[in-house]
Amino acid sequence: MLVVSARVPAERRLAVTLYAYAFLTDLVLLYPVYTLLFADTGLSVGQISSLFVLWSAAGILLEVPSGAWADAVSRRLLLCLAPLLTAAGFALWVLVPSYLAFAVGFLLWGAGGALRSGALEALVWTELDRLGAAGRYARLTGRARTAELLGVVGAMGLAAPVLALGGYPAVGAASVAACLAAAAVATLFPEHRPGHGPRNHRQAGTDRPGTDQRGTDQPDAAEPGWLASLRGGLAEARADRSVRAALLLVPAVAAVWGGLDEYTPLLARDTGVPAATVPLLLLLVWAGTTVGGLLAPVGERLTDRGFAALLAGAALALAAGALVRHPAGFVLVGVAFAAFQLATVLADVRLQARISGPDRATVTSLAGMATDLAIVGVYAGYGVVAGAAGHAVAFAVAVLPYLLLAGRLGARRSARRVRSNRSLPENTGVS
């Protein structure tokens, strides 16, 4: 279990806890082999596809309600519960492997992801804002995304030897253990709840209603229930144009490349390399995504036009890398994924900076739900184009929305000024 000394500054303690939680959440050895488990159990391709649909549906349906629950009850509590639900699903898979167990496991996994999404971003921003360090949100979240990727890479490296030693039960047990460790780490997150009375604007470094001077949680008599949090988050997204624009920017940036990521192995195979070489090409994609997360502090310096240029450059690099139909093209694919990861972090920064009400997790979950819905559309569109023209053309066509978005952002002479309590400095790159 992670132990953080009380002498360590609060911001560093938050960062260490966040990185450990992100790493352990994705240190799931079942990741690279669960489709093999399904096939070895006797499931058809159609049945496996139906499981993925259940997984996506669970996340979409529970995303916003769970965000409202986090705002109404406790974000830290949901971060503890999320990996426990996932662990229960993984345990079902290896203890009683069957279609029903896999379906229930995916529902639990989807629910766990929904509990974590929104709550994590809201908690981190609120704690940094309380410390007067909201400007470091991009740095922390960028590094947290890198920690997630390292967890996935670690899982991919450990899965083969563990599977060879103990089969699927051993891989499942290791995955459950990682989830339990993530739940334990989540208990170390600080939580200073924002007040739920009148919608006061953020005041960095000040204590919120419901929090005493020592940072311990105190009940707030005005704290609303789940439904009031849901209504509050929806109302803020609907009434404030800057919040609404920032919310819509998240799926506009994150959905397409997030969906294309699932098809990169097929794109790699179409370059003509042997199957054993495909993972080596994918390492370029993973490396690019990792670098993109680490570049978040630099990316904050981009102007609005710079952000547009980042999207356009990434789109052109991805299209060129795919259409070259050669292994060397994956260098450009890796560069594109680095830029898209950076743009996704910056879009999240913009959203968090625009939210002023107490229902932060609810608003963030709205962006997450919109992203999930858009990704489903990407899957459908990709299947149609790839079936007709191949994977390289499908990748090239998929980036067209980024060029349109970049054109719209670049056409604006400067970022629109909003009320000072909801805006970022001119040079943030997300204004």
C-alpha positions in Angstrom: 0.0 0.0 0.0 1.2 3.5 -0.8 2.3 5.5 2.2 2.8 9.2 1.9 4.4 11.2 4.8 2.3 14.0 6.3 5.4 16.2 5.9 5.2 16.0 2.1 3.5 19.1 0.7 -0.1 18.6 0.0 0.3 19.1 -3.8 3.0 16.5 -4.0 0.9 14.0 -2.0 -2.0 14.6 -4.3 0.3 14.0 -7.3 1.8 10.8 -6.0 -1.6 9.4 -5.1 -3.0 10.3 -8.5 -0.1 8.7 -10.4 -0.2 5.5 -8.3 -4.0 5.3 -8.7 -3.7 5.8 -12.5 -1.0 3.2 -12.9 -2.7 0.5 -10.8 -6.1 1.1 -12.4 -4.6 0.0 -15.8 -2.2 -2.6 -14.5 -4.7 -5.3 -15.6 -3.0 -8.4 -16.9 -6.3 -9.5 -18.5 -6.2 -6.6 -21.0 -4.1 -8.4 -23.7 -5.7 -11.9 -23.2 -9.4 -11.5 -22.3 -10.5 -12.0 -25.9 -8.5 -15.2 -25.9 -10.3 -16.3 -22.7 -13.7 -15.6 -24.4 -12.7 -17.6 -27.5 -11.3 -20.5 -25.5 -14.5 -20.6 -23.5 -16.3 -21.2 -26.7 -17.8 -17.8 -27.5 -18.4 -16.9 -31.1 -17.3 -13.6 -32.7 -20.9 -12.4 -32.6 -21.1 -13.1 -28.8 -17.8 -11.4 -28.2 -19.0 -8.3 -30.1 -22.2 -8.3 -28.1 -20.1 -8.2 -24.9 -18.3 -5.1 -26.2 -21.7 -3.5 -26.8 -22.8 -4.2 -23.3 -19.5 -2.7 -22.0 -20.0 0.5 -23.9 -23.7 0.8 -23.0 -23.0 0.4 -19.3 -20.5 3.2 -19.4 -22.7 5.5 -21.5 -25.8 5.0 -19.3 -24.0 5.4 -16.0 -21.6 8.1 -16.8 -23.7 11.2 -15.9 -25.7 9.6 -13.0 -22.4 8.6 -11.4 -21.0 12.1 -11.8 -24.0 13.5 -10.1 -23.6 10.9 -7.3 -19.9 12.0 -6.9 -21.0 15.6 -6.5 -23.7 14.8 -4.0 -21.9 12.2 -1.9 -18.1 11.8 -2.2 -15.8 11.8 -5.1 -13.2 9.9 -3.1 -15.8 7.2 -2.2 -16.5 6.6 -5.9 -12.8 6.4 -6.7 -12.6 3.6 -4.1 -15.7 1.8 -5.3 -14.7 1.9 -9.0 -11.8 -0.6 -8.9 -13.7 -2.8 -6.5 -16.5 -3.3 -9.1 -14.0 -4.0 -11.8 -12.2 -6.5 -9.6 -15.5 -8.3 -9.0 -16.1 -8.5 -12.7 -12.6 -10.0 -13.4 -13.1 -12.5 -10.6 -16.3 -13.7 -12.2 -14.6 -14.2 -15.5 -12.0 -16.6 -14.2 -14.0 -18.4 -11.5 -17.1 -19.2 -13.6 -16.2 -18.5 -17.3 -19.4 -18.3 -19.3 -21.2 -15.9 -21.5 -23.4 -14.7 -18.6 -20.4 -14.2 -16.3 -18.5 -12.3 -19.0 -21.6 -10.1 -19.6 -22.0 -9.3 -15.9 -18.2 -8.7 -15.7 -18.4 -6.2 -18.5 -21.4 -4.4 -16.8 -19.3 -4.2 -13.6 -16.3 -3.0 -15.5 -18.3 -0.4 -17.3 -19.9 0.8 -14.1 -16.5 1.1 -12.5 -15.2 3.2 -15.4 -18.3 5.4 -15.1 -17.7 5.9 -11.3 -14.1 7.0 -11.9 -14.8 9.2 -14.9 -15.7 12.8 -13.9 -15.1 12.1 -10.2 -11.3 11.9 -10.6 -10.9 15.1 -12.7 -13.3 17.0 -10.4 -11.4 15.9 -7.2 -8.0 16.8 -8.6 -9.0 20.2 -9.9 -10.8 21.1 -6.7 -7.8 20.1 -4.5 -5.4 22.0 -6.7 -7.7 25.0 -6.8 -7.9 25.0 -3.0 -4.1 25.0 -2.8 -3.9 27.9 -5.3 -2.3 25.6 -7.9 -5.0 25.1 -10.5 -2.4 26.1 -13.1 -0.7 22.7 -12.5 -3.7 20.7 -13.4 -2.5 20.1 -17.0 0.9 18.8 -15.7 -0.7 16.4 -13.3 -3.3 15.0 -15.6 -0.8 14.7 -18.4 1.5 12.7 -16.2 -1.4 10.6 -14.9 -2.3 9.6 -18.5 1.3 8.6 -18.9 1.0 6.5 -15.7 -2.0 4.8 -17.2 -0.1 3.9 -20.3 2.8 2.6 -18.3 0.3 0.4 -16.4 -1.0 -1.0 -19.7 2.5 -1.6 -21.0 3.4 -3.3 -17.8 0.3 -5.5 -18.0 1.2 -6.5 -21.6 4.7 -7.4 -20.5 3.6 -9.4 -17.5 0.6 -11.2 -19.0 2.6 -13.7 -21.1 4.8 -15.1 -18.3 2.0 -15.1 -15.8 -0.3 -16.9 -18.2 2.3 -19.5 -18.9 2.8 -20.1 -15.2 -0.7 -20.2 -14.0 -3.1 -19.9 -16.9 -6.1 -17.6 -16.9 -6.8 -18.0 -13.1 -3.3 -16.5 -12.4 -3.8 -13.6 -14.8 -7.2 -13.0 -13.3 -5.9 -13.1 -9.8 -3.1 -10.6 -10.7 -5.7 -8.3 -12.3 -8.0 -8.4 -9.2 -5.0 -7.7 -7.0 -4.1 -4.6 -9.0 -7.7 -3.4 -8.7 -7.7 -3.9 -4.9 -4.4 -2.0 -4.6 -6.0 0.9 -6.6 -8.9 1.0 -4.2 -6.6 1.1 -1.3 -4.6 4.0 -2.9 -7.9 5.9 -3.5 -8.5 6.1 0.2 -5.4 8.4 0.4 -7.0 11.1 -1.9 -7.7 14.3 0.0 -11.3 15.7 -0.4 -12.4 19.1 0.5 -16.0 19.3 -0.6 -17.2 22.5 -2.3 -20.3 24.2 -0.9 -23.7 23.5 -2.5 -25.4 26.7 -1.6 -25.4 29.7 -3.9 -23.1 29.2 -6.8 -20.0 31.0 -5.5 -17.1 31.4 -8.0 -13.8 29.7 -7.3 -11.4 31.4 -4.9 -8.1 29.7 -5.0 -6.6 28.9 -1.7 -9.7 29.5 0.3 -11.6 27.0 2.3 -14.9 25.8 0.9 -18.2 25.6 2.9 -18.3 22.2 4.6 -14.5 22.1 5.2 -12.7 23.1 8.4 -9.3 24.6 8.6 -7.6 21.3 9.0 -9.0 20.0 5.7 -11.3 17.4 7.2 -14.7 16.9 5.7 -17.7 18.4 7.5 -21.3 17.9 6.6 -22.9 20.7 4.8 -26.5 21.4 5.7 -27.2 22.8 2.3 -25.7 19.8 0.4 -28.2 18.6 -2.1 -29.0 15.0 -3.1 -28.2 13.2 -6.3 -31.0 14.7 -8.3 -30.1 18.2 -7.3 -26.5 17.7 -8.3 -27.6 16.3 -11.7 -29.9 19.2 -12.3 -27.2 21.7 -11.2 -24.6 20.2 -13.6 -27.0 20.1 -16.5 -28.1 23.7 -15.8 -24.5 25.0 -15.8 -23.8 23.3 -19.1 -26.9 24.6 -20.6 -26.8 28.2 -19.3 -23.1 29.1 -19.8 -21.9 29.2 -23.4 -18.3 29.0 -22.4 -18.9 25.8 -20.4 -21.0 24.3 -23.1 -18.3 25.1 -25.8 -15.6 23.6 -23.6 -17.7 20.5 -22.9 -18.3 19.9 -26.6 -14.6 20.4 -27.4 -13.7 17.3 -25.3 -15.5 14.7 -27.5 -14.6 16.7 -30.6 -10.9 16.2 -29.8 -10.9 12.8 -27.9 -13.4 10.6 -29.8 -11.9 10.0 -33.2 -8.4 9.2 -32.3 -9.7 7.3 -29.2 -11.7 5.1 -31.5 -8.9 4.7 -34.1 -6.6 3.4 -31.4 -8.5 0.1 -31.5 -7.7 -0.4 -35.2 -3.9 0.4 -35.1 -3.0 -3.3 -35.0 -5.0 -3.9 -38.3 -3.3 -0.8 -39.9 0.1 -2.2 -38.9 -0.7 -5.6 -40.3 -1.7 -4.0 -43.6 1.8 -2.6 -44.0 2.9 -6.2 -44.9 5.0 -6.9 -41.8 4.8 -10.3 -40.1 2.4 -10.7 -37.2 5.3 -10.8 -34.8 6.4 -7.3 -35.9 3.0 -5.7 -35.3 3.7 -5.1 -31.6 6.9 -3.3 -32.4 5.1 -0.9 -34.6 2.5 -0.4 -31.9 5.3 0.6 -29.5 5.8 3.7 -31.6 2.1 4.6 -31.1 2.4 3.9 -27.3 5.6 6.0 -27.1 3.9 8.9 -28.9 0.9 8.8 -26.7 3.2 8.8 -23.6 5.2 11.8 -24.9 2.0 13.7 -25.6 0.9 13.4 -22.0 4.2 14.7 -20.7 4.1 17.7 -23.0 1.0 19.1 -21.4 2.9 21.9 -19.5 4.4 23.1 -22.8 1.1 22.8 -24.6 -0.5 25.3 -22.2 1.5 28.0 -23.9 -0.3 27.5 -27.2 -2.7 30.2 -28.3 -6.0 29.3 -29.8 -4.5 29.3 -33.2 -1.7 27.2 -32.0 -4.2 24.7 -30.7 -5.8 24.6 -34.1 -2.4 24.1 -35.8 -1.7 21.2 -33.3 -5.0 19.5 -34.4 -4.4 20.1 -38.1 -0.8 18.9 -37.9 -1.8 15.7 -36.1 -4.6 15.0 -38.6 -2.3 15.4 -41.6 0.5 13.3 -39.9 -2.0 10.5 -39.2 -3.4 10.5 -42.7 0.1 10.5 -44.3 1.4 7.8 -42.0 -1.6 5.6 -42.8 -1.6 6.2 -46.6 2.1 5.5 -47.0 1.2 1.8 -46.3 4.8 1.2 -45.1 6.1 0.4 -41.6 8.0 3.7 -41.6 4.7 5.5 -41.7 4.1 4.5 -38.1 6.6 7.1 -37.1 4.1 9.7 -38.3 1.3 7.8 -36.6 3.2 8.0 -33.3 3.7 11.7 -33.8 0.0 12.2 -34.5 -1.0 10.3 -31.4 1.3 12.4 -29.3 -0.3 15.5 -30.6 -3.8 14.1 -30.1 -3.0 13.1 -26.5 -1.7 16.6 -25.8 -4.8 18.2 -27.4 -7.1 15.9 -25.3 -5.4 17.0 -22.1 -5.7 20.6 -23.0 -9.4 20.2 -23.9 -9.9 18.8 -20.4 -8.0 21.7 -18.8 -10.2 24.1 -20.7 -13.4 22.4 -19.4 -12.2 22.3 -15.8 -11.3 26.0 -15.9 -14.7 27.0 -17.2 -16.7 25.1 -14.6 -17.5 27.3 -11.6 -20.4 25.6 -9.8 -20.1 22.7 -7.3 -21.3 20.0 -9.7 -18.0 19.6 -11.4 -18.0 15.9 -11.7 -21.5 16.0 -13.3 -20.4 18.4 -16.0 -17.2 16.4 -16.6 -19.2 13.2 -16.9 -21.4 14.9 -19.5 -18.2 15.4 -21.6 -17.3 11.7 -20.9 -20.7 10.5 -22.1 -20.5 12.6 -25.2 -17.1 11.2 -26.0 -18.3 7.6 -25.5 -21.3 8.2 -27.8 -19.1 9.8 -30.4 -16.6 6.8 -30.3 -19.5 4.5 -31.0 -20.2 6.6 -34.1 -16.5 6.3 -35.0 -16.6 2.5 -34.8 -19.7 2.4 -37.1 -18.2 4.8 -39.6 -14.9 3.1 -39.6 -16.4 -0.2 -40.3 -18.2 1.1 -43.4 -15.2 2.9 -44.9 -12.6 0.2 -44.0 -14.9 -2.5 -45.5 -15.1 -0.6 -48.7 -11.6 0.9 -49.1 -9.3 -0.6 -46.5 -7.8 0.5 -43.2 -5.4 3.1 -44.6 -8.2 5.1 -46.3 -10.4 4.7 -43.3 -7.8 6.3 -41.1 -7.4 9.2 -43.6 -11.1 9.8 -43.8 -11.5 9.7 -40.1 -9.3 12.7 -39.5 -11.4 15.1 -41.6 -13.4 16.3 -38.6 -10.1 17.5 -37.1 -9.3 19.6 -40.1 -12.8 21.2 -39.9 -12.4 21.8 -36.2 -8.9 23.3 -36.7 -10.3 25.6 -39.4 -13.0 26.9 -37.2 -10.6 27.5 -34.3 -8.0 29.1 -36.5 -10.4 31.4 -38.1 -11.1 33.2 -34.9 -8.8 36.2 -34.5 -8.4 35.6 -30.8 -10.1 33.7 -28.0 -13.4 35.1 -26.9 -13.3 37.0 -23.7 -15.5 35.6 -21.0 -16.2 36.7 -17.4 -12.9 37.0 -15.6 -13.9 34.4 -13.0 -14.3 31.8 -15.8 -11.4 32.6 -18.1 -7.8 31.5 -18.4 -4.8 33.8 -19.1 -4.3 34.6 -22.7 -1.3 32.4 -23.2 -2.8 29.2 -21.7 -3.4 27.6 -25.1 -6.9 26.6 -24.0 -8.6 30.0 -23.9 
